[in-house]
């Protein structure tokens, strides 16, 4: 019998639809034009469309509707409240984003932008994770996948960045801590880009362990070095695994086996949260993973959650900009969450990420060995 997988999605997230280059808009300055040309050197500004577009989600949803997976349960979700958002973001920043409701504009030179429906979409994306952990805490199921946009992991507490308005997974983790009373929350960010926002929000927090594997700097956003290991009470609770361009499925599995699993076994999280970007897919940017790699690692993550935290697991969509790669990868991941057997792993003859993972595991070995199993009794529950 299939395992229940809660799916959180709301069509209003399609209302976030920033336009491409529009010379008729005065706020789209030469600086923005230069940034687009820098980041997308092959783009033609006349036909340029913002890469973080609604079809990213409809591609995934269509694949799930076309061939339904046993065990999938579609859930309604509520937008995150200001109080919930302010657990991860500054109140002034939340007020700034809310003030943009109904408007269009660019928020950062890295082409982060809003359209009139973006603020509603952002509230819903952050609310998805809260709905998921509330349902899991209530015992409705153990596994959830949130099909959301705008993504979240580049947004720190005080600004929009990298297509991200609210940090959906950070809001979720903060809710787990402050509203549900979990003492130990573990995040693995496996998006191709470093989750700089998530790192910053929990950098001094020993109750939220963050592991982040990503394409190494100078790739966007240029952070995520091995040496960024946390600060203050959170020193040793931030583990980066920078990877070379071209890394494939064996690398992803090695990150799990050599860093994520040993860190989890030392930390003993009460819930696992996965920032799930599919932009490492070979059809997308500069890495070489595929849906067999994402499915296999999902199976491994499920086993780890079953071993350590009664199976409690939330996977949250982050990046991924190729519709076919998104649809195939999310489908394979959700099939694995539902307990289906996974396809044979496609492995590169010479995966370039192997040495980088071994280096990171060696670098972090002492910190992993010293990971205290959270600070029990320090949950600071608000209600
Ligand atoms: Zn990404």
Boltz pocket constraint, residues with backbone or C-beta under 6 A from the ligand:
constraints:
  - pocket:
      binder: B
      contacts: [[A, 191], [A, 192], [A, 193], [A, 277], [A, 279], [A, 318], [A, 319], [A, 320]]
      max_distance: 6.0
